[in-house]
Amino acid sequence: METVTYTVGELAAAVARALTRAFPEEIWVQGEIRDLSRASSGHVYFTLIDAAESEGAPSALPVTLFESDKVAVNRVLARSGAVRMTDGVDVRIRGRVSHYPARGTVQLRMTWIDTDFTLGKLAADRDRLVKSLSKRGLLEKNSRIPVPLVPLRVGLVTSRASAAAADFLDELSRTGYAWDVQLFDARVQGSDAVDDVARGLRVMAGRHVDVVALVRGGGAQTDLAAFDQEEVAVAIAHCPVPVLTGIGHETDVSVADLAARNYKTPTACAAGLVERVDSFVRLIDDIGRATRKAVSTRLRLAGSDLDSSVKRIASSALAVGLRENQRLVDATQRIARGSRGRLHRDGLAVSGIRHRIHRAGSRQVMVAGNEVDRLTTLVDATAHRASGRATNRLDEIEHRLALLDPAQLLARGWSITRGEDGRLITDPADVAVGTKLATTVSGGEITSVVQKEEEVTSG
């Protein structure tokens, strides 16, 4: 039997005919987009892989979307508004299987896309992940970490050149607070976004930051797919500091948002931090105002107490001076009486002894004389000591009296006011308008008439 030898072109044509016979109509294929590129010609090229294959390299199928077919596909994508063809997106597409002879490959010429499939798969995958994270206690783990009162040290995970980064940093910079922002430049879209974002969260967990902010601007739902992945949610849950998210538009809620403290947009996320610091500043201001008010009130009350104390002391000092003066007079009289009586008694004793000595006779003259001398000396010493003690006591009383002497108090600026009947006036309520008053001061006496309860006119 003769062996058939094909030329390359003949074999390519045979393969093309075989594919046409095997797949005479367009077919539907599902898979994950990889290595998508857009040529200047307007054509789109990417590879569709079977990401579900667990062993070895996944099966791959080259796909071409020609410019002529792209218009219809874009119309479908625009109607959906939530699906965009990009790396990492699971799609179900329709096209014709063909052979590309220039490269010797089998490829799919894409003509249509099923956006409901992509959205449905995203929703189903998201629901399964949320249930799994909740069951494992990871969905609320990070949210239980308290946010510091003054979170000025911020770890920022986002694309450095993105509008989200610019909006976030601008919101902080306009406050004038001393923010310390450390930025991790991460891809936030495409097949590498999941690894980049998760790595950024782990890096910031090792830095000395108060919070980590994960932000990304808006886009199609498929653009935000990285934030619905388990690796990102787990990285948020295990972060030792609070994670704040601001992802997409106001209506977008990703799994990352559920696992962190969620703000609607990057700007809102920054505004949340600003409000936190503003609240602390307001608290400090309130405490300062309350402290100043309390101190002012305390000083006012203390001043009033001091005035009252001065008045009480002055009144007490005058009364004590008068009492001590009387005590001094009484003590002086007692001492004088006591000294005279003691001297009189001792004199009588001496006279009696002298008389007895005279009667005793000459035999006892010398002995009696010695006794008389001894008693005389004793009497003199006793009288001298008594007189000295009395003198010291008088000096002490005079000194105390001088300190409390009303004249001394008057010399220091105090005054004594009496009514027409000579009675001391100690309370404004004791006098009426028209009452004549006599006020004693250091230099003399002032006569006055009461015109008002608060005012006294000199006479």
C-alpha positions in Angstrom: 0.0 0.0 0.0 1.4 3.3 -1.0 2.0 5.8 1.8 0.3 9.2 1.4 2.4 12.3 1.9 0.7 15.6 2.5 2.1 19.0 2.1 1.5 21.4 4.9 -1.1 23.3 3.0 -2.9 20.0 2.1 -2.9 18.9 5.7 -4.1 22.3 6.8 -7.0 22.2 4.3 -7.9 18.6 5.4 -8.0 19.7 9.0 -10.2 22.6 8.1 -12.6 20.4 6.2 -12.7 17.9 9.1 -13.4 20.7 11.6 -16.2 22.0 9.4 -17.7 18.6 9.1 -17.4 18.0 12.9 -18.7 21.5 13.9 -20.8 22.7 11.0 -22.6 25.3 13.2 -21.4 27.8 15.8 -20.9 26.3 19.3 -20.9 27.6 22.9 -17.7 27.3 25.0 -17.2 28.4 28.6 -13.9 29.1 30.3 -11.7 31.8 31.9 -10.1 34.6 29.9 -6.3 34.8 29.9 -3.8 37.0 28.1 -6.4 39.2 26.5 -4.9 41.8 24.1 -6.4 44.4 21.8 -4.6 44.9 18.5 -4.3 48.2 16.6 -6.4 46.6 13.9 -9.3 46.5 16.2 -9.2 42.7 16.7 -9.2 41.1 20.1 -7.2 38.1 21.0 -7.2 36.0 24.2 -7.0 32.4 25.4 -9.8 30.6 27.0 -8.7 28.1 29.7 -10.5 25.4 31.7 -9.6 26.7 35.2 -11.6 23.8 36.7 -9.0 21.3 35.8 -7.1 20.4 38.9 -4.2 18.4 37.5 -1.5 19.6 35.1 -1.7 22.6 32.8 -5.3 23.6 32.0 -6.6 23.0 28.5 -6.4 26.2 26.4 -8.2 27.4 23.3 -7.1 30.4 21.3 -10.0 32.9 20.6 -10.2 35.7 18.1 -12.8 38.4 18.1 -12.6 40.2 14.8 -13.4 43.9 14.4 -16.4 43.0 12.3 -17.9 40.8 15.2 -16.8 43.1 18.0 -19.5 45.6 17.4 -22.3 43.1 18.2 -20.4 41.8 21.2 -19.8 45.2 22.6 -23.5 46.0 22.2 -24.4 43.0 24.4 -21.8 44.1 27.0 -23.1 47.6 27.0 -26.6 46.4 27.7 -25.4 44.4 30.6 -23.2 47.2 32.1 -21.8 44.7 34.6 -19.6 42.5 32.4 -16.3 43.4 30.8 -14.0 41.0 29.0 -10.8 41.0 30.9 -8.3 38.5 32.3 -9.7 36.3 35.0 -13.4 36.5 34.0 -15.4 33.4 33.4 -17.4 33.7 30.2 -19.7 31.6 28.0 -19.1 32.6 24.4 -20.4 31.5 21.0 -18.3 31.1 17.9 -17.1 28.9 15.0 -14.3 26.4 15.3 -11.7 26.9 12.6 -8.2 26.2 11.7 -5.6 29.0 11.4 -3.1 27.7 8.8 -0.5 30.4 9.4 0.1 29.1 12.9 -1.3 25.6 12.5 -3.7 26.0 15.4 -7.3 25.3 16.0 -9.1 28.5 17.3 -12.5 29.8 18.0 -13.8 32.8 16.1 -16.0 34.5 18.7 -19.3 36.1 17.6 -21.4 36.4 20.8 -21.2 36.4 24.6 -23.7 35.3 27.3 -23.4 38.0 30.0 -26.1 36.3 32.2 -23.7 33.3 32.5 -20.9 35.4 33.8 -23.1 37.4 36.2 -24.8 34.2 37.4 -21.5 32.5 38.0 -20.1 35.5 39.8 -23.2 35.6 42.1 -23.2 31.9 42.7 -19.5 31.9 43.5 -19.9 34.9 45.8 -22.8 33.4 47.7 -20.9 30.2 48.3 -17.8 32.1 49.5 -19.9 34.4 51.9 -21.5 31.3 53.5 -18.1 29.6 53.8 -16.5 32.6 55.4 -19.4 33.2 57.8 -19.4 29.6 58.9 -15.6 29.8 59.6 -16.0 33.0 61.6 -13.9 35.0 59.2 -16.5 37.4 57.9 -16.8 39.4 61.1 -13.3 38.8 62.5 -11.6 42.0 61.4 -14.6 44.1 62.1 -14.3 43.3 65.8 -10.9 45.0 66.0 -11.5 48.5 67.4 -10.4 51.5 65.3 -7.9 53.7 67.2 -9.2 57.1 68.3 -6.6 59.0 66.2 -5.8 56.7 63.1 -3.2 59.0 61.5 -0.9 56.1 60.4 -2.6 54.6 57.3 -1.6 51.7 55.1 -3.0 52.2 51.6 -3.4 49.2 49.2 -4.4 50.3 45.7 -2.9 51.1 42.3 -0.6 54.0 42.8 -1.5 55.7 39.5 -5.3 55.2 39.9 -7.9 57.9 40.4 -8.9 56.0 43.6 -5.5 56.7 45.1 -5.6 60.4 44.1 -9.1 60.9 45.5 -8.2 59.1 48.8 -5.0 61.1 49.4 -6.6 64.4 48.4 -9.4 64.0 50.9 -6.8 63.4 53.7 -4.4 66.2 52.6 -7.2 68.9 52.7 -7.6 68.4 56.5 -4.2 69.7 57.6 -3.7 66.7 60.0 -0.3 65.0 60.2 -1.2 61.9 58.2 1.4 59.2 57.7 0.4 57.1 54.6 2.3 54.1 53.4 1.2 52.9 50.0 1.4 49.4 48.5 1.2 49.6 44.7 -1.2 46.7 43.8 -2.9 45.7 40.6 -6.6 45.8 41.3 -8.0 44.2 38.1 -7.1 41.2 36.1 -5.8 37.7 36.8 -2.9 39.0 39.0 -5.0 41.3 41.1 -6.0 38.7 43.7 -2.4 37.8 44.5 -1.3 41.5 44.5 -4.1 42.7 46.8 -3.7 39.8 49.3 0.1 40.4 49.4 -0.4 44.1 50.0 -2.7 43.4 52.9 -0.1 41.0 54.4 2.7 43.5 54.0 0.7 46.3 55.7 -0.1 44.0 58.5 3.6 43.9 59.3 3.9 47.7 59.3 3.3 50.0 62.2 0.0 51.4 60.9 -3.3 52.2 62.7 -5.6 51.0 59.9 -5.3 49.6 56.4 -7.4 51.1 53.6 -8.2 49.0 50.5 -9.6 51.2 47.7 -10.5 50.9 44.1 -12.5 53.1 41.7 -15.7 52.0 40.0 -16.1 49.7 37.0 -18.0 46.8 35.7 -18.8 44.0 38.1 -16.2 41.8 36.4 -13.6 44.5 37.0 -14.2 44.2 40.7 -14.0 40.4 40.6 -10.7 40.2 42.5 -12.5 41.6 45.6 -14.9 38.7 45.6 -12.1 36.1 46.0 -11.4 34.0 49.1 -7.7 34.9 49.3 -8.5 38.6 49.6 -11.2 38.0 52.2 -9.0 35.7 54.3 -6.2 38.3 54.2 -8.6 40.9 55.5 -9.8 38.6 58.3 -6.3 37.8 59.5 -5.1 41.4 59.4 -4.2 42.5 63.0 -5.3 46.1 62.4 -8.7 47.3 61.2 -9.2 47.2 57.4 -11.4 49.8 55.7 -12.6 49.4 52.2 -13.8 51.8 49.6 -14.4 49.8 46.4 -16.3 50.7 43.3 -19.5 52.8 43.2 -22.0 53.4 46.0 -24.1 50.4 44.9 -21.2 47.9 44.7 -20.8 45.6 47.7 -18.0 43.0 47.4 -17.0 40.1 49.7 -14.0 42.3 50.8 -16.5 44.9 51.9 -18.4 42.4 54.0 -15.2 41.2 55.7 -14.0 44.8 56.5 -15.5 48.2 57.5 -17.2 49.2 54.3 -17.4 52.7 52.8 -19.1 53.4 49.5 -16.2 54.9 47.6 -12.4 55.7 48.1 -13.3 59.3 48.9 -15.9 58.2 51.5 -13.3 55.8 53.0 -10.8 58.7 53.5 -13.7 60.9 54.8 -14.4 58.2 57.5 -10.9 58.5 58.8 -11.1 62.3 58.8 -14.3 62.2 60.8 -12.7 59.9 63.3 -9.9 62.3 63.9 -12.3 65.3 63.9 -14.4 63.6 66.6 -11.3 63.2 68.8 -10.3 66.9 68.3 -13.9 67.9 69.2 -13.7 65.8 72.3 -10.5 67.4 73.4 -12.0 70.9 72.8 -15.1 70.0 74.8 -12.9 68.7 77.7 -10.9 71.9 77.6 -13.9 74.1 77.7 -15.4 72.1 80.6 -12.1 72.2 82.5 -11.9 76.0 82.1 -15.5 76.5 83.2 -14.9 74.2 86.3 -11.7 76.0 87.2 -13.4 79.4 86.8 -16.3 78.4 89.0 -14.0 76.9 91.7 -11.9 80.1 91.8 -15.0 82.2 92.1 -16.3 80.1 95.0 -12.9 80.1 96.6 -12.7 83.9 96.4 -16.1 84.2 98.1 -15.0 81.7 100.8 -11.8 83.7 101.3 -13.7 87.0 101.7 -16.0 85.4 104.3 -13.0 83.9 106.1 -11.3 87.3 106.3 -14.4 88.8 107.8 -14.7 86.0 110.4 -11.1 86.2 111.3 -11.2 90.0 111.8 -14.3 89.7 114.0 -12.8 86.9 116.0 -9.5 88.7 116.4 -11.2 91.8 117.8 -13.3 89.6 120.3 -10.2 87.7 121.4 -8.3 91.0 121.9 -11.0 92.3 124.2 -11.1 89.0 126.2 -7.4 88.8 126.5 -7.2 92.4 127.7 -9.7 91.7 130.5 -7.8 88.5 131.4 -4.6 90.5 131.6 -6.2 93.0 134.0 -7.6 90.2 136.2 -4.3 88.3 136.2 -2.4 91.4 137.2 -4.7 92.1 140.1 -4.5 88.4 141.3 -0.7 88.5 141.1 -0.5 91.7 143.0 -2.9 90.5 145.7 -1.0 87.2 146.0 2.4 88.8 146.3 1.3 91.2 149.0 -0.4 88.5 151.0 2.7 86.2 150.8 5.0 88.9 151.8 2.8 89.9 154.7 2.5 86.3 155.9 6.3 85.8 155.7 6.9 89.1 157.6 4.6 87.9 160.4 6.5 84.6 160.6 9.8 86.4 160.9 8.5 88.7 163.6 7.2 85.7 165.6 10.5 83.9 165.3 12.4 87.0 166.4 10.1 87.2 169.4 10.7 83.6 170.3 14.4 84.0 170.0 14.4 86.9 172.3 12.6 84.9 174.9 14.8 81.8 174.5 17.7 83.5 176.1 21.3 84.1 175.2 22.1 80.4 175.2 20.2 80.0 172.0 21.0 83.4 170.5 23.6 82.1 168.1 21.5 79.1 166.9 18.4 81.1 166.7 20.3 83.9 164.8 21.5 81.4 162.3 17.9 80.1 161.9 16.7 83.6 161.5 19.3 84.3 158.8 18.3 81.1 157.0 14.6 81.8 157.1 15.2 85.4 156.1 17.2 84.2 153.1 14.4 81.7 152.3 11.8 84.3 152.5 13.7 86.7 150.3 14.4 84.0 147.7 10.7 82.9 147.7 9.5 86.4 147.3 12.1 87.1 144.6 11.0 83.9 142.6 7.3 84.8 143.0 8.0 88.3 141.9 10.0 87.0 138.9 7.3 84.6 137.8 4.7 87.3 138.1 6.8 89.7 136.1 7.3 87.0 133.3 3.6 86.3 133.3 2.9 90.0 133.0 5.3 90.3 130.1 3.9 87.4 128.3 0.3 88.6 128.7 1.3 92.2 127.7 3.0 90.7 124.6 -0.1 88.7 123.6 -2.3 91.7 124.3 -0.1 93.9 122.1 -0.6 91.4 119.2 -4.4 91.5 119.7 -4.6 95.1 120.8 -7.5 96.8 118.9 -5.2 99.8 118.4 -2.8 97.5 116.5 -5.7 96.1 114.4 -6.8 99.6 113.7 -3.3 100.6 112.6 -3.3 97.8 110.1 -6.4 99.2 108.4 -9.3 97.6 110.4 -12.1 99.8 111.7 -14.8 99.5 114.4 -18.3 100.9 113.7 -20.8 101.6 116.4 -24.4 102.9 116.3 -25.8 105.9 118.1 -26.3 103.7 121.3 -22.6 102.6 121.2 -23.5 99.0 120.1 -21.0 97.4 117.6 -22.4 97.1 114.0 -21.5 93.7 112.4 -24.2 93.3 109.8 -25.6 95.8 107.3 -29.1 94.5 108.2 -28.6 96.0 111.8 -28.9 99.6 110.5 -31.5 101.5 108.6 -31.3 104.5 106.2 -30.7 107.7 108.3 -28.9 105.9 111.2 -25.9 107.8 112.5 -22.7 105.7 112.7 -19.4 106.3 114.5 -16.4 104.5 112.9 -13.2 104.3 114.8 -10.0 104.1 112.7 -6.3 104.4 113.6 -6.3 108.2 113.2 -9.5 108.9 115.1 -13.3 108.7 114.7 -15.4 109.2 111.6 -19.1 110.0 111.8 -21.4 109.0 109.0 -25.1 108.7 108.1 -26.5 105.6 106.3 -28.0 106.7 102.9 -28.2 103.2 101.3 -27.5 99.8 102.5 -24.5 99.4 100.3 -23.1 103.0 100.6 -22.0 105.1 103.6 -21.5 108.9 103.2 -18.9 110.5 105.5 -20.1 113.2 107.8 
